[in-house]
Each structure stands twice: as structure tokens, then as C-alpha cells.
């Protein structure tokens, strides 16, 4: 191949190396062209000119189509890594064997009866008559390419590319027990935005980017395999000297997600020979994705990467280079075309634990030789390369030809690419258009505790500038009717198009409320969209934490893991509400046991019963959201709540709390709430659940109840009006759950210590309150005694828990309530949808 252009070895060396006669210092690879591609170009304009020559032949049959596919190639017996991926719900797996793979692989893995696992032995692959499949050599890491093609043929929208020694990290909220890679959307209710950290690069872009320092490794000076050695001491490549912002990017603009791995991360032999080869990255729940700056090159591997449909064309691994080089070359080649498509690479927190088999580091060093001597020249070439071909296949072909001419790949790789492009077309893959890509821009979002939440599009702005919330406008204006009208006039000038219908956002605080938390999130995510849910969480229960991390990453749930106690959370909710004012019509503060519903338009005035045709139902919420906003600035309230009644015998029989156990009593009058004044005396008054007009809310109280001072003038003196929203309020739940919830709240307020036993709690309160019977004492007397302990916040929880510890009999009578089939069905459908 070096002599194919009839050049002498000396002539080739002069073109390959810069300054070849500097023997005292050595030479650098130049990357200059030294040979010419004389083969055919198959891509003409937008079409593939010779498709008939590469028509797909016989492929193995598969009983099941999947959106989410994982692909691995192996020569080893079944590993824990492969079994961990095979256990994921909603994922299919293709295992590409090779000539050295054990012949009984599928049986020894216990996967022979699975319809979502496809194993291809070497003999199976030889039966596939597709030209591309037959071009891939055996005894090569590039056999993975066969798996990629089959996954695409069988409906992949997302492909997880992993190695057989990378075990998925554990999580605690599903039966599989493993963290799931970022999957395709299940429904349109999921957010189209991905939360990320991003760098302000300004006018000084980062040509080559080392993302590892910003992923907070437990060692200093780390770099990924494939990062140019000439830059490892250049701290400007890490972005640590740039401003890091928090915000969102569209899912549709992400081509590849590279998850870092713990244990034995993917670094090169030079790194392993000179520093620690075992370290980990930030796995805190607050850890966020990192957006690789636009125009930057960064290596990503074939060990734990998620490839989205819009970047499937870039999955091809060249097979004439060593296995330690092929995935890095793939990354750099693909990133160049992704830049033309405005597609992003995102680095994600750890997804896998790398259980690396023994390697000889010097042998690895030798296999990585191209990475050390050619990467600088490659990146310079890619930065300078331009092509005006009108399609992705044409640009890919031209790029790979140019790479062949410069010695990065060989002729067989160019031919494999041409076969790959034809195979993609034949299995129905649709290449992204070069003409439909808008510029990728990350949008900054507000944050709490370093965690962003969605507050765009900002359409609720007004005033003279058309750029202020009403609260901001009132800093320089009196809260009069004229002020309100002036702000509204300014709102008409806002250029940002508001969403159609009514935007409702829910703020909810929670702590260790499993499994009710999962039910609440899935129910409301299905009801109004996950991007309209805002959860402040203080959980220590790993099931709650892992579930919320999953929901944030996969579905777009807004989550802030807050260390604050209950006494501070009201301030944080208020801060959040003021940010959300610009991007919503209605705000509601709800609890984990409150499930939003609505009164149907067909329901007449009166007090509907839960078993009547006029019951509040979940589906009526969609009708309200489809209508234009009805708020005029004043506070509204929830006029109807259906309160749960529980049969504790059924609770004892159930393995966990299920909303299907509940019957309901509905009331169209406010609950009676005990209110504490500044002198700590208690009175009772009606207490409605508030429905805030997002424009005029100024404070969110812990209970989310109607309080006139929570509203900006001139509306703060106006009586609240009824909305058509209602709640299924699971206030009365299985005894063990409500007891745990009450105790948790008391610990959160600092009333009791987390390590106290039940007996210690009883002794403490009997000493403080005197000799009283917790079961028979009058309610108002009990309230006043608790208030005398300066425990006015959540005092009802204190009373409930003390009565529970005293084994007081509950007065629930489930026979007096009625089931709600509509509520139960909605819960079941939402849970099934995201299972």
C-alpha cells in the first residue's frame, strides 16, 4: 500500500514526517496526503449511485421490535456486564460473537428463551448475505458494526454501545437493579429538553476539549484515551478557566452521550503508566451532564456511549486500525460531520463500573501508537476540512477518502464505509438533512443548589421594556390598578410566542415518601408533562433518590436535591415560583399525597359525589389546559377535594401502599385549618388550596393555602375565586406510611432526633406536655399544648404521630366512601406507560 503510487520509501517518509532529518529530536507525523484514492465514489449528490450492487440479503428474524437497543461484541464467556444490560426493561440486546466466542454462549448466559436478546454466532453471521456484513473481518473489534446494522434494521431509535467488562451501576427503584442508559422517548409527555452544564467560550473557542476535570474525578490531571498528549498539561483545554452555566438543550440536538465510568476509567496507557489507573467520578444525585462546546473535538469511546438516531450514520468502526484506536478515530471523524449538522456530544455522570481484565500497559501503549503520534495532525486536518456536498453520505465518503489519503485509515475502511452507507439505506435509515439544522444554543436556566430547572419560554413579561415580571415591575411602581394595566400593555409587546392553552406548573416538596413519590411523578407527568413538575427533595431513601435522578435524565422532571430543612424550604419554593412566573399561567404548591384533577365542564353546580357523573376526574385537566388562561391576576382556589379513606386490613395484606386501596369522600367546602398567630394562639378558619395566577404570586407558603398576603397588589385584597381544579387527596393513608411521614417531618423540623426510638419519643412528649391521654384529649386543647412547645410548624403531624404511638383507634370508615375508577385507571395507565 505504501508503494501503490510507485513512490520510494524515502519519498513517502518525507511526506509523512515533518523535518525528517532532525534525528536528534525525532519527527512528527504531518498528516499530509501521500497517496491518491483511485476507487469509485458511490455517493452522487443526494443519492447512492450503485445501490443495487449492495442490496440487503437474508437477515436473522426477530420476533420483537425495540426502540432501545444495546450492542456488544465478545469473545468471552457471559459476563456480569452483559447480564446487567440484558436485565433492563424496555431494552433489546444484540450480542455479536466472533470465532473465539464460546459456542454455548447464549445457553450459559441463561438468555436462550428471551425474545429481546439476539445472539449472532460467527456461523450465524456468515449466513447473512448482506455485502456490508460480509466485508467485516472476524477476530476484530469491528464485528460490533454488524450489531449496529441489525439494531437499526429492527427499529432502533437509540443504541447503547458498551463493552462486556462495563457493568451498569446499581439503582434501587426497579426490579432490574441497574441504572438505565438514556433511552428514547416513551410518550410525547416527556420533555424535549436535556439539562446540562455548558461553558461560556465567547470568542476564544476550545479546539480540543478535555471534559474529565469538570466531571469531578477523584484524581488530578486526568484525561480520556485519545486526548492528544501534547495538550494534557494545557489547562485551558479543560474549561476550568471558563464560566460554567446551567441550562438546557433540545434532545434532538444531541448526537452522542458519553458516560464516564468508575473503577478503571477509559484512559490511555500513558496515563496508566504515570498515575493512578483506578479512580471514580462524581456520583452525587446533583451531578449533571456536561455539554461539549460547539466546534470542540473530544474523544468518546465504545465502552458506554449512547448514540441517538440522528447520529447512527457515525457508528461505523474502522477495522484496519488497532482496537485501542478504532473507537477514538470513529469519534473524531463523526464529530466533524456532527459540527455541520449542529449536533452535540454530551458527557454524562457515571453509568458503568469498569471491571477491566488484566492488560499489559506496554502492549496497550504499542496498540495506541496512532493516538500518540497522529492525533494532533488529525485534529488540525478536521478543523480545516471543508466540504460542500449536499448530503451526509456524500460528505462522509469524501471525508473518509481524504483520511485514507493521509494515512489515518486504509482502503478497506473506505470500501467498508461505502458498503455501510448502502446498507443503512437498504434497511430504511433516514439520514439527517444538512439544510434543516438550526444553530445549537444552550439556554441558561435558573438554579437552586447548583441544579437547573426549566423557566422558559419567558412569555409572561411586561412593563415599559417588555422584559420584566410583574414583581420586578412593582419595584419602581405602586401596586395600583393603573400599574397592573401598564404592565399588561407592556406584555403585549413581548416577542416570545406563548404556548397555546394554559400552562400549569406544580411545585412539590418531598422526603423519603416511597412508593407514593413514584406514583405522584408518573401520574402528573402523564397529566401535564414532566417539564411542568418541580420537585424539591430531601430524601435519604435511595429508592427515592435514584428514581428522581432517572426521571430528571429520561423524562425531563425538574428536580432540586435540597439539603434545606422544612423551615427553609418555603423560601426556596418562593424563589422558584418567582422564576416560574415568567413561564407559566398557573402555579400550585402541592404535596406528595395530592393528585390534581378537574371538574368536567358538563358538571352542574353543586357538590358532586365521587361515584356520580360529576366527579372530579384526571382527564378533565386536559380540557382545562387546552383553553386560554382564565386568570385575571387574582388568587384562585380548589373548590373540590376528594379525601381518601383507608381500610387498614387491606393495607396489611398489600406488599406496599397502592392507591387502588382508597375510597373517597368528596367535599366542596374548605377544610378546617388550625391557624397560629404571632402570639402562638390557635384559631380555626376555612382553608382552601391555592391556585396562584403565576404573574401575581409573591410568596409560597408550606401548605400552599390561600393567604391574601401571598399575592401582589392590587390583587392582594381581593377575595379568591373558585377554579375548576380539584384534588384526590390521599391524606388518610395506610397507617404505616402516614406514621413514617409524620415522624420524618418532626425530624426535619428538629422536634425529635432521628435516632430516637418510639418509646423515647413518647417519654419526651409526656414529659413536655404533662399527663394527658393522647387518644381522648380534645383536639383544640391538644393543639394548644403542642403550640406551647414552640412547634407551630406541622403541629398536626406531631399530634397524629403521638396518637399513632399511643395506639389510638383511627376513625376512618372506608364503607362511607366511593371508589374512583377514573382515578385508578389513570394511575395504572401512567405506571404501565413508564414501567
N, C-alpha and C positions, 0 to 999 in steps of 0.2 A: 504493500500500500504506500510505503514511503517513496517507492520508485515509480509509482504509476504514472507520473508526469515526466518520467525519464530524466530526473534530476539527480545529481550526485548527492551523496550523504553530506558532503561539506556545504553544498548549496542549500539543502534542507535545513541544516543546522544554523546557517546564517539567518534564515528566515524565522526559525523557531525561537532563537535566542537573541536577546539584546546584548550587544558588546561581547561577542563570543571570545574575544582574545584577552579579556580581563581574567586570566586564570587565577590571579592571586585572590580575587574576591568572589569568583563564581559568576554565574549568569542567571538572568531572569527569563522566564517564558514570556514571549512577546504577544502571542495570540494573533500574529499577522497571518493572512492567508498564505498557504504554501502549496495548495493543490486546488484543483477545479473539479466541481461536480459535473459530470458529463451524462448523468442519467436523465430520465424523463421527469417533468414536472406534471403531476396529475391534477392539480387544482387550477382551474382556469376561471378567473373571475369569481363568481359566487358558486359555481358548480364543481362537481368532481367529475373530471372528464372521462374516466375509464372505469366507471362503477361496475360494469358487467363482469370485468375481469376479477373482481373481488367479492362477488355475491356470496352472501352467507350460506353456509351449508347446514348440516344437521347439528343441532344443539341438544343437550340433555333436557328432558322435560322437567317441569317444576309444577307442583300442584298449587302453590301459593304465591301470589304476587305481594311484594312488600314495597313500601316507600323507603324504609330504612334498611340499609344493607351494611354488613361488616365483611371485610375481606382480609384473609390471611393466607400466606403460603408457609409450608412447614416440611421439614424432613424428620422431625422428632416425634416421639410418641405424644399422645394428647397431654397438653399442659393445663395448669390451672388458669392460665390466661385465656386460652381458647374456651374452656368450660365457663368462665365468668361471662364472656360475651354471649355464648350460646344460651345463657340463662336470662338474658334481657327480654322483657316483654316488648312486643311491637317491633322487634328486630329480626331480620333474617341474616343468615351467615353462610358465606361460601368459603370453603376450605380447599385451597389448591395444593394438591400433593405433588411430589416430584418422584424421581426414580428411587430415591433413598427412603421415602416415607413408608412406615410400617404398613404392610398390606391389610392388616385388620384395624386400621386407624379408627374408622367410624364405630366399629363394634366396641373396641376397648374404651372409646370415649363415652359410650352409652348414648349415642346420638342417632343410632340407625333407624329409629322409628319416628324421627322428627320430620315434619313436612316443611319446617322453616330452616332447615340446615341442608346445604348442598355440598357434598364432598366429591371432588374430582380427583381420582387417582391418575397416575401417568397414563394408564391404558384408556381410561375414560376420555382424557384429553386428546389422545390420538384418534379417537372416533369422531371428534368434531372436525368437520371438513372445511371450516372457515379458513380462508387464507391467512388472516392475521394470527389466529391461534396456532396454526402450523408453523408460523415463522418464529415463534418464541422458543428459544432453546431450553432444553432441560438442564438440570443441575445449575440453575440460575435463579437469583432472587427475582428476576423479571417475570417468572411464572405468575407472579401476582397480577400481571396485566390481563391474563385470562380471566381471573376472578372479577376484575373491574368490568370487563366487557359483559360477562354474564349478569352481573348485578344490574347494569344499565339495561340490558335486554329484558330483564324481569321486573322492570318498573321502578328502579331506584330513583329517589329524589335527593337522598343523602347517602354518602358512602363513608364509613369509618374504616380507615386504613390503619391496621395495627400489626404488631409482631407477636409471636407466640410466647414471648417472655415478658410481656407487659400486662400485668393483672389489673383489672379495673379496681379502683379504690372501693372500699365498702361504704354503704349507707344503710340507714336504719328504718326506712319507712315503707319498703316494698318487700315482697317475698324473695325476690332475686338477691337482695342484699348488696347490689353493686350499683355504683354511680353509672348513669346512662350518658353516652355521648350526646352532643347537641343534635336532636332529631328534627325531622321535617314537621311541619305544622299538622296538627290533628284536625283543627277546625279553623274557620275564619275568626273565631273569637279570640285567638291568640294574637299577641302584639306583633306587629311587623317591625318592631324596633329592638335593637340589641344594646344593652347598657355597657359602656366601655370607658376606660381611661384613654385620653388621647393627648398628644404633645402639641404644643404651640411651636411650630418650626419656623413661622414667619418667612423671611426672605432668605434664610440660610438652611435649606433642606439637609437632611441626613442621608448621604448617599448609600451607606451600608449601616444597618441598624442592628445592634446587639440588645435584644429585649430582656435577657436574663436578669440583669441587676434590678430592673423595675418589677420583676416577678418575686422579689424578696427572697433570694436563696439564702441558705444557712452558711454559705461560704462566700468569700470576697473574690472579685475578679473573674467570675465565671463567664464563659462564652459557649455558644452551641457549636456542635460539629458543623463544619462547613463555613464558619465565620473566618474571614481572611486573617491569617496570623499577623500580617503587617499592621492590623488595626486593634489588636487585643489590648494594647496599652493606651489607645486613643479614647479617653473617657468621653469625648464628645459624641462618639457613636452610640453611647448608652442612653442618651436623652436625659441623663440625670441633671444636666445643667439647664434643662428647659422647663417651662411651666407645664405641669400636668393638670389637665382639666377633666371634668366628669361630665358625661353626656350620653348621647345615643347616636346610632347609625342604623339605617334600614337593613334588615336581614337580607334583603335582596341584593345588597351591595357587597356582601361577604362571599368570597370565593372559597377560602380555606381557613379553618380554625385549627391551630396547632396547640395542643395541650402539653404543658411541660410535665415531666414525670418525676416522681420521688424515688428515693432509694439509690439508684445508679443512673443518673440522668444522661441524656444523649449528648456527651461531649466528645471531643476528638482525643486521639492518643497523646497528642502533645499536652493536652490538659491533664489527662490521667497520669502521665509520667512526671508531671511537675507540681501537682497539687492534689487536693482531695478528690477521689473518684466517687465518693458517696456523700450526697447531701440532698436536701429537700427544699421545697418552695412553700410559700405562704398558702396555708390551707384554712385560714380563718373564714368564717361564713361571709365576712365582708369583703373577701378577696374578689377582685373584678378582672374582667377581660382587659387586654391591652391592645389597642389598635396600632398596627404598624403604620408609621407615617406614609402618606401618599408619596409615591416616587422613590421610596426607600427599598433596598433589597435586604432580605433577611432569610437565612436558611430555615426550612422546615423539613421534617423527616417523614418516614413511612412507618413510624412506630406508634403514633397516637394522634392522627390527624383526621379531621372531618372535612370532607370535600362536598360542597353543595353543587346542585345540578348545573348551575351556570359556569362551573369550572371543571366539569367532568372531562372535557377535552384535554385538560392538563394532567391527567392521571398517569399517562404513559411513562414507564421507567425505561430509560435506555439500557440495552443489555450488553454492550461491548465494553463497559467500564466496570470497575470493581463494585461489589455490593455496598461498600462503605462510601461510595461516591454517587451511585446512581440516583438515590432519592434527593440528594442535595442539588445535583445538576437539574433534575426534574423541577425542583422548587425555583431555582433561578431562571430557567428557561420559561417556566409558566408565569412567573411574576412579571416578566417583560410584556407578555401579551395581556395579562390582567391589568397592567397600567393603561393600556389602550382602551380597555373595557371599563375602567374606573371600578374595578373590583378590589376588595381589600383582603389582606391577611390579618387575622386576629390571633394573638397569643392568649391562651386561657389558663386558669389555675390548674393544678394537678388533677389528672383524670386517672392515671395509672401508677402502679408501683412496678418499677423495672427490676425484675429478678434476673439479672444478667448472668448467663453461663460464663464459665471461665474463658477469658480471652488472653492471648499473648499480646501485650500492648505494643511491642515492637513489630509484630506481624500486622496489627491494626495500623500502625504508623506507616508501614510499607504500602498497605492497601489504600491508605488515604493520601498517597503521594500527590495525586492530581489536585486534591483540595488545597494542599500547601503551596504548590508551585504555579497553579493555573488560575486560582480564584480571582486574584487581583485583575489580571488581564481580562478574564471573562466578564467581570462586573463592569469594567470600563467599556468593553465592547457593547454590552447590553444597554448601558446608559446612552451610548452614542447611536445605537442601531435605530434606523427608521424604515418603515415600510408603509406603502400607501395602498396595498391590496385591500379590496373591499370586503373580505370575509375572514373570519378566524381561521378556517382551514388553510387558506392561501398564505396568510401571514405565518402560521405555524410551519408550513412546508418551507417557505423562504428562510425562516429563522434557522431551522434545523440544517438546511443546506449550508448556510453561512457558518454554522457551528462546526459542521463537518470539514469545511474548507480550512478552518483554523485549528483543527486538531483536538477539539473537545470531545467529539464522538466520531464514530466510524460509519462507513457507507451502509452497513447493515442496519444501523439505527435510523437512517433516513428512509430506507425501504420499509422498516417496521412502522415508522410514523405514517407513511402513505397508506399502508395496509390498515393501520389503526383508524385513520380518518374515514376510509371507506367502510370499515366495519361499524363505526359509530353511525354513519348514515344508514347503513343497512338494518341496524337494529332499532332505528327510529329516533335516534338522539337529535335534538334540535339545538344547533349552535346559537349562542347569543349573538345579537346583531351589534356591529360596531357603530351603527348610526343611532342607536336608541339609548345610549348611555349618558346620563347626566353626571355632572361633576360630583365626586364623593365629598361630602362635607359633614363632619361630625357636629352635632348641635349640642351646645352646652346646656346642662340642666341643673337645677338647684340640688343641694345635697344636705344630708344630716349625717354626722359622724363619718364623713368621707364616703357616703353611699348615695348615688344619684337617684332621683325619682322624676318621673315624666311630668313636665309642666308646659307642654307645647301641644298644639299651636296656640300662641298667645293672642287670642282674638278679643278678650274682654278688657280692652284698654281704651282710655278716653282722655278727656281733658283737652286743653288747647293744643297740646303736642300730639294727641292721639297715641300717647305712649305710656300712660300712667294707669295703674289700677285706681279704683275709686278711693281706697285707703291712702294711696300716695298723693292723689289729687287733693284730699282734705287737709294735708299738711300745710297747704297755702291757701285754703279756702274754708269758709264757715260751712257747717253742716246744715245748710238750708235747702229748701225745695229748689231754689234757683241754682244752687251748687250742683245738685243732682242732675237737673236739666242741662246745665253747662257740660257736665261730664258726659252725659248721654250724647250730646251733639258732637263732642269730640270722638266718641266711639264710632260714629257713622263714617269717620274719615280713615278708620283702620283698614289698611290694605289687605291684611291677612284674612283669608276666607275662613269663616267659621264652619264647623261641621254641620251637616244637616241634622235636624231634630234637636233633642235636648241631651246635653252631656251631663251625666250624673257620676260623681266620684264619691267613693266611700273610704273613710279613714277608720281603721280598726287597730286597737292595741291588744296584744295577746301575750300570754306567757304560759308555756307548758300545758296547753289545752288540747292534747291529743286524745282521740282522733277527731274531735269536733272541728279543730282548725282545718284539717284537710277537707272535711265536708263543706265548711264555710267557703273556702277558697274556690273549690271546684264548682260549687253552686253559683256563686256570684261571678266567677269567671265566665261561666256559660250564660249567665243572665245579662251582664252589662259589659263584659270584656275584661280580661285580666289587667290591661293597661289602665283601667279606671279604678283599680283596687290599690290601697295604700296601707301597708301593714307595718306597724312598729312592734318589734318582737324583742322580748327579753328572756326567751326560753333557754333552759339548760337541758331540756329533754332532747336528745339527739334526733329523735324522730321528727320533732317539730322543726329543728334547725335544718336538717338535711332536706326535708320536704320543701321548705321555703327557698332554700338555695336552688333546688331543682325547678321550682315554679318560677323563680326570677329568671333563670337562664333559658328555660324551654318555652315558657308561656308569656313572659313579659310582665309578671307580677312586680309591683313596686314594693320592695322590702327594705326596711331600715332595721338592722340589728342594733338595738339601743341598750346601752348599759344603764340608762337612767331608771330611777325608781318612779313609783306612781306619782310622787309629789312633783316630779319634773316633767312627766310625760305630757301634761296638759299644755305646758309651754311649747314643747316640741310639736304637738299637734297644731297649735295655733300658728307656729311658724310655717308649718307645711300648708295649712289652709290659706294663708296669705299668699303663698306662691301659687297655689292651685286656683286662686281667684281669677287669674288671667286666662285660664284654660278650661273653665268649666262653667256650667249654669247652676247646678245644684250640688251642694256638699252635704254629707251626712256623716256624723260620727256614730259608729255602731259598735256593738260588742260581738264577740265570737258566737254568742248564743242568739243573735238577732239576724233573721233571714228576710231580706227585702222581698216584698210582693206588692200588689196593687189591686185596687178596686176596679173591676171592669166597668167600661162606660155604660154597659147595659144595666148595672146595678142601681136600683132606685134608692132614694134617700131612706135612711133608717139604720137599724142595727142588724146587719146580716149575720146569719149563723154560719158556722164553718161547713155545715153539710148542705147548705142551700145553694141555689144557682147564683147567689150574690156574694159568695165567699171571696175573700182576697185570694188571688192566685198568682203564681210566678209569671205566667205568660202575659198577664195584663201589663207588666212592666214594659215589655217591648212596644206595646201600643202607646204608652206614655212617651217613651224615648223617641218614637217616630214623629211626634208632634213638635211644633215650635215651642220654645221655652215660654212658660206661663208666668214666671216670676216678674214682679214689678219692683222688687227691692226689699219688700217687707219679709219678715220671717214667716215661715210656714210650719205646720206640724203634721205628725202622723195621726190621723183620726181613728185608726182601727188597728188593734193588735190582737192576735190570737195567741193566747198563753197556753203553754204546754201543761199537760197533766201526765203523770208517770205512774206506771204500775211497777213497783219495785220487785215483784215476783218475776216479771218478765225481764227486768234488768239483771236479776241474779242468774237467769237462765242464759242470757246472751253473753257471748265471749267479750264483746265490747259494746259501748254505747251506740245505739242505732236510732236514727230519727224516726224510723218506722214504728218504734215502740210508743210514740207520743200520740195522744189525743189532745184536742184543743178546746178551749173556751174563748170565744171572741168577745171583745168589749169595744164599744165605740165611745167610751168615755176615758178620760185620762186616769192613769194610776195615781194612787195617793202616795206622794213622796214626802218623806220627812226632810225638812229644811232646817239647817243650822245657821243661826245668825252670828254676828261677831262676838256676842257675849256667850256663845256656846249654849244658848237655849234653843229648844227644838219646837217647831210648829209643823203642821201638816198642810199641804196645799196640792191642788191638782198639778200633775207633771206630765206634759206632753213631750214626745220625742221630737226634736227639732229637725226641720228640713230647711237648710240655710240657702238663701239666694247667695251664690258664691261672690257676687260683686260687693255685697254689703256686710258680710261677716267680718268680725274683728277679733273674736275670741272663741275658742272651742273649749267647752267645759268637759270634765271627765265623763259625765253621764250622757253628754250630747242632748241635754234637755233644753226646752225653750226658756231662755233668760233674755229679757229685753236689752240688757246692757251688753250683750254679746254682738249687737247689731250697730252699725254705723248710723249716725244721724243723716237725714231726718227720720229714718225708719225705726229708730230705737224706741220711740214712744208709741209706736203703732201696734195695735193688737195683732197677734199672729193669726193667720188664716189656715184653713184646712187644705191639705193636699189630697191627692188620690192614692198616695203611698200607704202601705200597711206593712206590718211585720208578723212573721211567725216567730214568736219569742219563746225560745226554749229555756226560759228562766227556771222552771222546775224540771230538773233532770234526774237521772239516776243518782241515788244518794252518794255513791262513792265518788262520782265525778264532781258534784257540786261541793262536796266536802273538801276534796283536793283543791278545787278552785278557790274556795274561801280561805283555806289555810295559806295558799300561795299569795293571795292578796295581803293577808295580815303580815306575812314575812316581808313582802315588798314595801309595806308602809313602815316597817320596823317595829311593829307592835309585839311580835314574838320572834324568837330566834329559830332559824331553820333547823337546828339540831334538837330542838325540844321535843320530847315525847308528848303524846296526847295527855297523859296524866300530869305532866309538868305544865301544860297549857291550862288545864283545869285548876290546878293548885294556884297558879299565878293569878288567874282572874277571880277566883273565890277569895283570895287574899285582898285583891284590889276592890272588889265590888261588895264584899260582905257576904253574910249567909243569906242567900236567896235561892229559890228554886227556879232554875233556868227554864223549866218547862211551863210553869204556871204563872210566872210573873207577867203582869200587864205589859203590853208592848211599849206603850209610851213611857212607862216607868223604866223599863229595860233600856230604851234608847237614851234617856237622860242619864242613867248611870254610866253607860259607855261613853257618852259625851263628856262626862265629868272626868274621864281619864285622858282627855285631850285627844280622843280618837274619833274625830268627826268624819274623816275621810273613810268611805266604805264601811261605816259603822254597821250597816245591815249585814255585811259579810261576817263581822265579828259575832253578831247575835246569832246568825244562822249556824256558825261553826260551833259556838258554845252549846247550842241546843242539840246539835248533832252529837257532840262528845257526851252530853248528858243523856243520850238515847231517848230524846223526846219523840213522841209519835208524830209523824207527818200527817197533815190534814188533806193531802191530795186525794181526790176521788175520781180516778180515771173514767168511771162509768158515767160521770156527768159531762164528759167531753165527747167530741166527734172527731173521727179521723179526717185527714185531708188528702184524698187520693191525688189531687193535682200537685200538691207539695211533695208528697212522697215520690211520685213518678219523676218529677223534675230532678230531685236529688239522685235518684237511681240512674237516670239518663246521664247526668253530669259526671257521676262517678265512673260509669261504664265508659264514657267517651274518652276519659283520660287515664284509664287503668293501665 
